[in-house]
């Protein structure tokens, strides 16, 4: 069994069904047990498709596309079905041999898995989703060629697959002498991201990656690459560009609130956010009760209930300022901000909501705090953001919004799309540990003099 070297993270084992599109056969371990699938371990909590293809390509120097991640059975580890590409010579990777799917040992594929692999090899997704079949990647490339009207697209063979699923995908296609193209498809609780992205691209195209086309049957869309993630290009210039873009996008969105809500943005306007406070604070109480670490003491129930009162007052205070509701990204991390040296754009709108725009700026400011120890960048982008809003807000409104935003931005993030805290992942130890960390930040921000002063001014 192979594993990722140098990784201290907890590992997850996978059976790997490597399928050959030209022969409709499966690769098995030549030197192991009879017709046994190769196995690999990768770190948990990372993108599975990216990890699997990266490790296997490094081992065997072949190009791969993950077609399906089969449900884990009781006795066997998870199984990844992966298409082998780029073997023009048809010389198989060392240590592997090709067999019929029927010849894979019964101890390594359940009857249901064997049937699924058989239909994947036949190019038949049945009811699994459009990406659980051999050949979909060629269809995607043909779609991109047809959709790009201002140039001929010639792919160079380099494909980066960041995520994979039966009905979801995030894939990067490089070209010979033109821009790179991204295909994203979403399903389930993220289905609305297509309609949100398309609407924002229509209202404010300069603030998102160029939108090329959409495809309803895949719930997918194509964008042109628009720069590198902010974490790869940390500079004041990049934060300055991001601040201008964010303010422009939010000011534009303020006139489109109803359309954005209709296409799937979550409602986090102050009355709604306030109504979710009981569930939010109860979740934090429960998370604190489960703390086992003694490095820092848990926040007491008394303090958490005092925080609930303060946050509730803050929602009334911010609402009273009359700041227009606008777009809130609510997952604004350096990977979702792309910069190219001349401009910044925003991507990944699955968590987008409508609420106080200053909450998203607070999250951007936190990124600037972390990137610049002197805190100069954070202060300067605050002035840039302020100037954008001076056309419709007074200095007093803006300064009080700045003061009230830090704890409310945390509450908004905690609520997210699951304000009732019913999602299964909310109970994971790692998630609750992070929630406790956010609660401590909430506690600290609620003690800031400027926050307390803004509350007193309202009362």
C-alpha positions in Angstrom: 0.0 0.0 0.0 1.3 3.5 -0.9 1.0 6.6 1.2 1.9 10.2 1.0 5.4 10.8 2.4 6.0 13.5 4.9 2.4 13.8 6.0 1.7 13.8 9.7 -2.1 14.2 9.2 -4.5 11.4 9.7 -4.6 9.2 6.6 -7.5 7.7 4.7 -7.0 4.5 2.6 -8.4 4.1 -0.9 -8.8 1.2 -3.3 -7.9 2.6 -6.7 -9.8 1.3 -9.8 -7.7 2.6 -12.7 -9.7 2.2 -15.8 -8.4 2.2 -19.4 -10.8 4.0 -21.8 -9.5 2.4 -25.0 -9.8 -1.2 -23.7 -12.5 -0.9 -21.0 -10.2 -2.8 -18.7 -9.0 -2.2 -15.1 -5.4 -2.1 -13.8 -4.5 -4.4 -10.9 -1.4 -5.0 -8.9 0.8 -7.4 -10.8 2.9 -8.3 -7.8 0.3 -8.5 -5.0 -2.6 -10.8 -4.4 -4.4 -12.1 -7.5 -6.1 -9.3 -9.4 -6.1 -7.0 -6.5 -6.7 -3.2 -6.9 -3.8 -0.9 -5.9 -4.3 0.9 -2.6 -3.1 4.3 -1.5 -3.4 6.4 1.6 -3.8 10.2 1.5 -4.2 12.8 4.3 -7.7 13.5 5.4 -9.3 17.0 5.3 -7.7 17.7 1.9 -9.2 17.7 -1.5 -9.5 14.0 -2.3 -9.3 14.2 -6.1 -6.4 16.6 -6.1 -4.5 14.4 -3.6 -5.2 11.1 -5.5 -4.2 12.3 -8.9 -1.2 14.2 -7.7 0.3 11.2 -5.8 -0.5 8.6 -8.5 0.8 10.8 -11.3 4.0 11.3 -9.4 4.4 7.5 -9.0 3.5 6.3 -12.5 3.9 9.5 -14.7 0.4 9.1 -16.2 -2.4 11.6 -16.5 -5.5 10.8 -14.5 -9.1 12.0 -14.0 -11.2 10.9 -11.0 -14.6 9.7 -12.3 -16.3 8.6 -9.1 -15.7 8.1 -5.4 -17.8 5.0 -4.5 -19.5 4.9 -1.1 -17.4 3.2 1.6 -18.5 -0.3 2.4 -18.4 -1.8 5.9 -15.3 -4.0 5.4 -13.5 -2.3 2.6 -11.9 1.2 2.4 -13.3 3.8 0.0 -12.9 3.1 -3.7 -11.9 5.8 -6.3 -12.6 5.1 -10.0 -10.0 6.9 -12.0 -9.6 7.2 -15.8 -6.0 6.7 -17.1 -5.2 9.2 -19.8 -2.2 10.1 -21.9 -0.8 6.6 -22.5 -0.4 7.0 -26.3 2.1 4.2 -26.3 -0.3 2.0 -24.4 2.6 0.9 -22.2 1.2 0.2 -18.8 2.7 1.7 -15.6 5.3 -0.6 -14.0 3.9 -3.1 -11.6 0.3 -3.0 -13.0 -1.5 -5.2 -15.5 -4.9 -4.9 -17.2 -7.8 -7.3 -16.6 -11.5 -7.3 -17.1 -13.6 -5.8 -14.4 -15.1 -9.2 -14.0 -11.6 -10.6 -13.2 -11.0 -8.3 -10.3 -11.0 -10.4 -7.1 -14.3 -10.6 -5.4 -12.6 -9.6 -2.1 -11.7 -6.2 -3.6 -15.0 -5.2 -5.4 -18.5 -5.7 -4.1 -21.2 -6.8 -6.5 -22.6 -3.3 -6.5 -19.2 -1.7 -7.1 -18.5 -4.1 -9.9 -21.7 -3.1 -11.6 -20.9 0.6 -11.1 -17.4 0.3 -12.6 -18.9 -1.6 -15.5 -21.4 1.2 -16.3 -18.6 3.8 -15.9 -16.5 2.0 -18.4 -19.5 1.9 -20.8 -19.9 5.6 -20.5 -23.3 5.2 -18.9 -23.8 7.4 -15.8 -27.3 6.0 -15.2 -28.6 8.1 -12.3 -25.3 8.8 -10.7 -24.5 12.1 -12.4 -22.8 13.4 -15.6 -19.2 13.0 -14.4 -19.4 9.3 -13.4 -18.4 8.0 -16.8 -15.5 7.6 -19.1 -15.2 10.3 -21.7 -16.9 13.2 -20.0 -13.6 15.2 -19.9 -13.4 15.2 -23.8 -17.0 16.4 -23.9 -16.1 19.2 -21.5 -13.2 20.2 -23.7 -15.4 20.2 -26.8 -17.9 22.4 -24.9 -15.2 24.9 -24.1 -14.0 25.0 -27.7 -17.5 25.7 -28.9 -18.2 28.4 -26.2 -15.0 30.5 -26.8 -15.9 32.6 -29.8 -13.0 35.0 -30.0 -10.1 32.5 -30.4 -9.4 28.9 -31.3 -8.7 26.8 -28.2 -6.0 24.2 -28.3 -5.5 22.3 -25.1 -2.0 21.3 -24.1 -3.0 18.2 -22.2 -2.4 19.6 -18.7 -5.6 19.2 -16.6 -5.7 19.9 -12.9 -8.6 18.4 -11.1 -9.2 20.0 -7.7 -12.5 18.3 -6.8 -14.6 15.5 -8.2 -18.0 14.0 -7.7 -20.8 12.4 -9.5 -22.5 15.7 -10.1 -19.8 18.2 -9.1 -16.4 19.2 -10.5 -13.7 21.8 -10.3 -11.2 21.3 -13.2 -8.6 23.6 -14.8 -7.7 23.2 -18.5 -4.5 24.7 -19.8 -4.2 25.7 -23.4 -1.2 25.9 -25.8 -1.0 29.7 -26.3 -4.2 31.2 -24.7 -5.7 31.6 -21.3 -6.5 28.8 -18.9 -10.2 27.8 -18.5 -12.0 26.6 -15.4 -15.0 24.3 -15.3 -17.1 24.2 -12.1 -20.2 22.2 -11.5 -22.2 22.1 -8.3 -25.1 20.0 -7.0 -27.1 19.5 -3.9 -26.8 22.3 -1.4 -24.5 24.2 -3.7 -26.7 24.1 -6.8 -27.6 27.8 -6.5 -23.9 28.8 -7.0 -24.4 28.8 -10.8 -27.4 31.2 -10.8 -25.6 33.5 -8.2 -22.4 33.6 -10.3 -24.2 34.2 -13.5 -26.2 37.0 -12.0 -23.2 38.7 -10.5 -21.3 38.3 -13.7 -24.1 40.2 -15.5 -24.3 43.0 -13.0 -20.6 43.5 -12.2 -18.5 41.5 -14.7 -15.3 43.3 -13.9 -15.4 41.9 -10.3 -15.6 38.2 -11.2 -13.6 35.9 -13.6 -14.8 36.3 -17.2 -17.9 34.1 -17.5 -17.8 32.1 -20.7 -20.8 29.8 -20.7 -23.2 27.7 -18.6 -24.7 24.3 -19.1 -27.9 23.5 -17.4 -27.8 19.7 -17.7 -24.5 19.7 -15.8 -25.3 22.7 -13.7 -21.8 23.8 -14.7 -20.2 26.9 -16.0 -16.9 27.9 -17.6 -14.7 30.9 -16.6 -11.5 32.2 -17.9 -8.6 32.3 -15.5 -8.3 35.7 -13.9 -5.1 35.6 -11.8 -3.5 33.8 -8.9 -5.0 33.4 -5.4 -4.2 36.2 -3.0 -2.2 33.8 -0.8 0.3 33.5 -3.6 0.6 37.2 -4.2 0.5 39.0 -0.8 1.2 42.7 -1.2 -0.5 45.9 -0.3 -1.3 46.5 -4.0 -3.2 43.2 -4.1 -5.3 44.2 -1.0 -5.9 47.6 -2.4 -7.3 46.1 -5.7 -9.4 43.7 -3.7 -10.8 46.5 -1.6 -11.8 48.6 -4.6 -13.4 45.6 -6.2 -15.3 44.6 -3.1 -16.8 48.0 -2.5 -17.7 48.4 -6.2 -19.4 45.0 -6.2 -21.3 45.6 -3.0 -22.5 49.1 -4.0 -23.8 47.6 -7.3 -25.4 44.7 -5.5 -27.4 47.0 -3.1 -29.8 47.7 -6.0 -30.2 44.0 -6.8 -31.0 42.5 -3.4 -34.3 40.9 -4.4 -32.8 39.3 -7.5 -29.9 37.9 -5.5 -32.2 36.4 -2.9 -34.3 34.9 -5.6 -31.3 33.2 -7.2 -30.2 31.5 -3.9 -28.2 34.0 -1.8 -29.0 33.4 1.9 -30.8 36.1 4.0 -28.6 37.4 6.8 -30.1 40.9 7.1 -30.0 42.1 10.7 -33.5 40.9 11.8 -32.8 37.4 10.4 -29.4 37.2 11.9 -30.8 38.3 15.2 -33.4 35.6 15.1 -30.6 33.0 14.8 -28.7 34.2 17.9 -30.4 31.7 20.3 -29.3 28.7 18.2 -25.9 30.1 17.6 -25.1 30.8 21.2 -26.6 27.4 22.3 -24.2 25.7 19.8 -21.3 27.6 21.3 -22.4 26.6 24.9 -22.5 23.0 23.8 -19.1 23.2 22.1 -17.6 24.8 25.2 -19.0 22.0 27.3 -17.2 19.4 25.2 -13.8 21.1 25.5 -11.2 18.7 26.8 -8.0 20.8 26.4 -6.7 22.6 29.4 -4.5 25.1 27.5 -7.2 27.8 27.8 -10.3 27.8 29.9 -13.7 27.5 28.2 -15.9 30.5 28.2 -18.5 30.2 30.9 -22.2 29.9 30.2 -22.7 33.2 32.0 -20.2 34.9 29.7 -21.7 33.4 26.6 -25.2 34.6 27.6 -23.8 38.0 28.2 -22.3 37.9 24.7 -25.7 37.0 23.3 -27.2 40.1 24.8 -24.3 42.3 23.5 -24.6 40.8 20.0 -28.3 41.3 20.0 -27.9 44.9 20.9 -25.2 45.2 18.2 -27.7 44.0 15.5 -30.2 46.6 16.5 -27.4 49.3 16.5 -26.2 48.3 13.1 -29.7 48.1 11.7 -30.4 51.6 13.0 -27.6 53.1 11.0 -29.6 52.5 7.8 -26.7 51.0 5.8 -28.1 49.5 2.6 -28.2 45.7 2.6 -25.8 44.3 0.0 -23.8 41.2 -1.0 -21.8 39.4 1.7 -19.4 36.8 0.5 -19.2 34.9 3.9 -16.3 32.7 2.8 -13.8 35.3 2.0 -10.4 33.6 2.3 -7.3 34.3 0.2 -8.1 31.4 -2.1 -11.3 33.1 -3.2 -9.6 36.4 -4.1 -7.8 36.3 -7.5 -5.3 39.0 -8.5 -3.2 39.6 -11.6 -1.3 42.7 -10.8 -3.8 45.1 -12.3 -7.1 44.1 -10.7 -8.7 41.7 -8.3 -11.8 39.5 -8.7 -13.8 37.3 -6.4 -14.9 33.7 -6.9 -16.7 30.8 -5.1 -20.1 32.2 -4.2 -21.7 29.1 -2.6 -21.9 30.9 0.8 -23.1 34.3 -0.6 -25.7 36.0 1.4 -27.4 39.4 1.8 -26.7 41.5 4.8 -24.5 44.3 6.1 -21.7 44.8 3.5 -19.2 45.9 6.2 -19.1 42.3 7.6 -17.4 41.1 4.4 -14.9 44.0 4.5 -14.1 43.0 8.1 -13.1 39.5 6.8 -10.9 41.1 4.2 -9.3 43.4 6.8 -8.5 40.3 8.9 -6.6 38.9 6.0 -4.6 42.1 5.8 -3.9 42.0 9.5 -2.4 38.5 9.1 -0.4 39.4 6.1 1.2 42.6 7.5 2.5 42.6 11.1 2.7 46.4 11.2 -1.1 46.5 10.5 -0.4 49.4 8.0 -2.2 47.5 5.2 -5.3 47.0 7.3 -5.5 50.7 8.2 -5.0 51.8 4.6 -7.6 49.6 3.0 -10.1 50.7 5.7 -9.7 54.3 4.4 -10.1 53.1 0.8 -13.3 51.2 1.6 -14.5 54.2 3.6 -14.1 56.5 0.6 -16.3 54.3 -1.6 -19.2 54.5 0.9 -18.9 58.3 1.6 -21.1 59.0 -1.4 -24.1 57.5 0.5 -23.2 57.3 4.1 -22.0 59.9 6.7 -18.6 59.5 8.4 -20.5 58.7 11.7 -22.4 55.9 10.0 -19.3 54.4 8.5 -17.2 54.6 11.7 -19.9 53.0 13.8 -20.3 50.3 11.2 -16.6 49.6 11.4 -16.8 49.4 15.2 -19.8 47.1 15.3 -18.7 44.7 12.6 -15.9 42.5 14.1 -18.2 40.3 16.4 -21.1 40.4 14.0 -18.9 39.1 11.2 -18.1 36.1 13.3 -21.8 35.4 14.1 -22.6 35.7 10.4 -19.9 33.2 9.5 -21.0 30.8 12.3 -24.6 30.9 11.1 -23.8 30.5 7.5 -26.3 28.5 5.5 -27.1 26.3 8.5 -28.5 28.7 11.1 -30.3 25.9 13.0 -27.0 24.1 13.4 -28.5 20.8 12.2 -25.7 19.7 9.8 -23.9 16.6 10.7 -20.5 18.2 10.4 -21.4 20.7 13.2 -20.8 17.9 15.7 -17.3 17.0 14.5 -14.6 17.6 17.1 -12.5 19.6 14.6 -15.5 21.9 13.8 -16.4 22.4 17.4 -12.8 23.2 18.2 -12.8 25.9 15.5 -16.1 27.2 16.9 -14.6 27.5 20.3 -11.7 29.5 18.8 -14.2 31.8 17.1 -16.1 32.2 20.3 -13.0 33.5 22.0 -12.4 36.0 19.2 -16.0 37.0 19.6 -15.4 37.5 23.3 -12.3 39.6 22.7 -14.0 41.8 20.0 -17.0 42.4 22.3 -14.6 43.9 24.8 -13.1 46.5 22.4 -13.7 50.0 23.6 -14.9 51.2 20.2 -17.5 48.4 20.0 -18.8 49.2 23.5 -18.8 52.9 22.7 -20.8 52.3 19.5 -23.4 50.3 21.5 -23.6 53.1 24.1 -24.1 55.7 21.4 -27.1 53.6 20.1 -28.7 53.1 23.5 
